Amino acid sequence: MRWRAEVPGRGVSSPVVWSDYVFLTTALPGDELPQLAVLCYRRDDGQLLWQAEVGRAGGRTHAKNGYASATVATDGERVYSFFGTTGLFCHDLHGKQLWRAELGNLDHQWGTAASPVLCGDLVVQLCDAEQDSYIAGFDKMSGRRVWRTPRPSYGCWTTPVLIEASTAQGKRQELVVNGTSSRVSDGRMVIAYDPADGRELWRVRGTTELVAPTLLIGDGLVYSTSGRNGPIIAIRPGGDGDVTQTHVAWRRDRGGPYIPTGLYYRDRLYILNDAGVVACYDAASGNELWRSRLRGTFTASLVAAADRIYAVDERGTVFVFAAADRFELLAQNDMHEKVLATPAIAGGDLFLRTESHLYCIAGAHAAEP
């Protein structure tokens, strides 16, 4: 362990590492509707460099979600954070607030969770709520809204993914969102948008009603997982309109997780569900290679480095297993604290947020202090 730092308040956003900084968000203790803040730590030793408060939380949330679930985005000059109804914020690297974008009423009984995504000169935010859901692009320098596209959804907790797709006309960027909540099955879908103007490019029907996992990208495909043992769908991007019948490369009707996002790693899909069932699939064909079980309940998503995959259960046990075509558990370590946030890996180090601390676990390459 290189260092451990106390984290004030409560949040399940993941650490974001850039240069000498580690960023988090949190809901500070003290009030029924807490004060929300962005935190910045020094990467070398975990010292808290600044704490920028942005305002009070608004609306409802779920006990496992909270008011600080969205992970920040950064371009190395500014830090962008999303706090639901409270707004979308931009700070410089010293903690000065540069702008705030009003997003309207995003109330949902289970709260919000989608993280902001940088797309060139824009920061794009998914704003799903029980009513009037939309996705919008904002000028990253000023916070001015550039476009706003309504969404046929009453709730979604995934983060959009920016990809480059091949079409008959050449390469184009697509911003793909995994899921729309709908009471009718045909209304549950993956939708791709043009990040420049927000227009819808294509859609694929067949997700479950409530979607939290983020899409996986690899080998020219987009992989959608959703639901408690819901479908796994491999989609060829670059389509136009409803491409459910033409652009699905393969589909498995079962195996999707409810909350954790899986992993595309070295031509394999690794999917972990809330109950600890982990499976490995050939990413090109969807064929299952192995299936095993880890003890525990899981909310954090999978991460990988150096042929090892890390899965952290809610009790704080870190399981390390081999990225291979057979299951091999390599290590099991206990952090002795609750963990809901997904770890980050940067420069060979593992950054792990527990209920009240931020840890930096040094990689094998690290020199002695």
WOKA-V673006 format. One line per field, one symbol per residue. ss: DSSP state (@ for helix, = for strand, . for the rest). psi: psi as a letter, one per 40 degrees, with the letter a starting at -180 (. if undefined). A space follows every 50 residues. Layout:
# WOKA-V673006
ss: ???
psi: ???
This chain:
# WOKA-V673006
ss: ..====...=.....===..=======.......========.....=== ======................==...=====.@@@.=====....==== =...............===..======......======.....====== ..........=======..=========......@@@.=====......= =====..........===..=====....=======....==.....=== ======......===..=====....======.....======....=.. ..===..======...======......======.........===..== ===...=====........
psi: hdihiihiahieiiihhhbeihiiiihiididhihiihihihddeehhdi hhieiiiiaiiidecaegdhiiiieedihhihfbddihihiieeehhdih hheahfhideaiehiihhgbeihhhhghadifiiiihihedeehhdihhi hgifhheihihhihihideaiiihhhhgihhieideehihhhihedeeih diihieiidhhdiiiihifeihhhiiihfaihhhhhieahahfdedehdi hheieiiddihahhhfeihhhhideehhihihdddehhdihahhhihhdi iiiiiffihhhhideehhhhihgieihhhdihihefiiheihiihhfeih hhhadeihihhiidehii.
